[in-house]
Amino acid sequence: MTTAPTPSHPSEIVSGFLAVLSMVASALAVFYQPVKIAPFAILLALIATAMAPRGSRLPLIAVALGGLAFFLGMTIAVATNHSLY
């Protein structure tokens, strides 16, 4: 038996979009100015987490990815003598 899809609240949809946008910004922060982009990505992920329903994993993954991207971006920028901001 298949179940009927449950209607999503607009906040759930916006939360998913913000989480995905945060993940894209995190991926960009690894390679291009991590000090400017990673905090923005983490802030978006935290806002998405606040808007998401209790059982959502996507915003939590976005927060973890933002922290990891900040760490990796800073490590790569320092190791290769590129600008941090």
Secondary structure, DSSP 8 states (H G I E B T S, - for coil): ---------HHHHHHHHHHHHHHHHHHHHHHS-HHHHHHHHHHHHHHHHHHS-TT--HHHHHHHHHHHHHHHHHHHHHHTT----
